[in-house]
Amino acid sequence: MAIALYPSQEGSALSTASAISVIDDDASVRAATNNLLSSHGYPVHTFASAEDFLQSAHLDDLSCVIADVQMAAMSGLELLTHMRTRGYDAPFIFITAFPDESIRARALKAGAICFLAKPFAGPVLISCVENALIGHRGVTGK
């Protein structure tokens, strides 16, 4: 079951030079999400862990984060908190193979734009990304 938090808005996604970062410990999910987003014209960076993402050079050219909720060392929710305390305001979309209402509620309270259960429909993710970018108004990084 996929849950979009905002209805799709008419029009296309905002054009941006900033990239979408996909963080998931499952290589097949990273590849599929990368292919989907790239096919819609979005520049994408993929990471196997929150730590890899945080050590990358892509924190300042970030327009949106799509992160798995449950990852080994640092969860997606911990990553969101970490990013906010460091002054990054990029929108977050969470994906999970283990949807749980209490985690969904925590993610939304922390500021997530969407919370999607795997497997999710491609058009639902694209709608979430478009809403995230529109809501973000092009403001990125610190």
Secondary structure, DSSP 8 states (H G I E B T S, - for coil): -EE-SS---SS-----SSEEEEE-S-HHHHHHHHHHHHHTT--EEEESSHHHHHTSS-GGGEEEEEEES--SSS-HHHHHHHHHHTT----EEEEESS--HHHHHHHHHHT-SEEEESS--HHHHHHHHHHHHHHHTT----
